[in-house]
């Protein structure tokens, strides 16, 4: 289970070494975590909708907060990701860096599950801005 102190320590260490690039580094670390989670889930189900539901449960069980992915259709080629009950507070000075880690995990999971290279997540809401959840939208263009 992920604790706030572990996450804050991670963000602090990465920020100390890399400074302003630390959010990008944690995003890529998260992307790898997301790829691994998707790989584990693909062993159990090939159905995309089931994989997305299992991912949400996996994230919560691992202590990453509550994550809900709302797909616009069965293919999940577009949708919204809503984060709540994050394992770090909005007052945390490294909130945005830690948020990048979570964005990376979701991007990696979606990329592997949907077999795509690019998963752009666009921020719509964030608890660091005083809102009750962090929300990102995504739309993946299908290869022609």
PELINZI-V78111 format. One record per residue. RES is the residue in one small letter. SS is DSSP state (h for helix, s for strand, l for the rest). OMEGA is omega in whole degrees, 0 to 359 (none if undefined). BURIAL is 1 if it has 24 or more other ideal C-beta (glycine too) atoms within 12 Angstrom, else 0. Layout:
# PELINZI-V78111
RES;SS;OMEGA;BURIAL  RES;SS;OMEGA;BURIAL
This chain:
# PELINZI-V78111
x;l;181;0  x;l;176;1  x;l;179;0  x;h;182;1  x;h;177;0  x;h;180;0  x;h;180;1  x;h;177;1  x;h;178;0  x;h;181;1  x;h;179;1  x;h;181;0  x;h;180;0  x;h;179;1  x;h;179;1  x;h;183;0  x;h;189;0  x;h;178;0  x;h;188;0  x;h;179;0  x;h;187;0  x;h;178;1  x;h;179;1  x;h;179;0  x;h;179;1  x;h;175;1  x;h;182;1  x;h;174;0  x;h;178;1  x;h;179;1  x;h;177;1  x;h;177;0  x;h;179;1  x;h;177;1  x;h;180;1  x;h;179;0  x;h;180;1  x;h;178;1  x;h;177;0  x;h;183;0  x;h;179;1  x;h;176;0  x;l;182;0  x;l;183;0  x;l;174;0  x;l;180;0  x;l;185;0  x;h;183;1  x;h;179;0  x;h;179;0  x;h;179;1  x;h;179;1  x;h;179;0  x;h;178;1  x;h;179;1  x;h;179;1  x;h;179;0  x;h;181;1  x;h;180;1  x;h;179;0  x;h;180;0  x;l;175;1  x;l;182;0  x;l;181;1  x;l;180;1  x;s;179;1  x;s;177;1  x;s;177;1  x;s;180;1  x;s;178;0  x;s;181;1  x;l;180;0  x;l;180;0  x;l;184;0  x;l;181;0  x;l;180;1  x;l;172;0  x;s;180;1  x;s;180;1  x;s;175;1  x;s;182;1  x;s;177;1  x;s;171;1  x;s;182;1  x;l;181;0  x;l;181;1  x;l;175;1  x;l;185;1  x;l;177;0  x;l;179;1  x;l;181;0  x;l;182;1  x;l;180;0  x;l;183;1  x;h;183;1  x;h;177;1  x;h;179;1  x;h;176;1  x;h;178;1  x;h;177;1  x;h;179;1  x;h;177;1  x;h;179;1  x;h;179;1  x;h;180;1  x;h;180;1  x;h;179;1  x;h;179;1  x;h;182;1  x;h;181;1  x;h;181;1  x;h;182;1  x;h;182;1  x;h;178;1  x;l;179;0  x;l;180;1  x;l;189;0  x;l;177;0  x;l;179;1  x;l;176;0  x;s;181;1  x;s;182;0  x;s;177;1  x;s;179;0  x;s;175;0  x;l;179;1  x;h;178;1  x;h;177;1  x;h;178;0  x;l;178;0  x;l;187;0  x;l;179;0  x;l;167;1  x;s;180;1  x;s;178;1  x;s;175;1  x;s;177;1  x;s;174;1  x;s;182;0  x;l;178;1  x;l;179;0  x;l;178;0  x;l;181;0  x;l;none;0
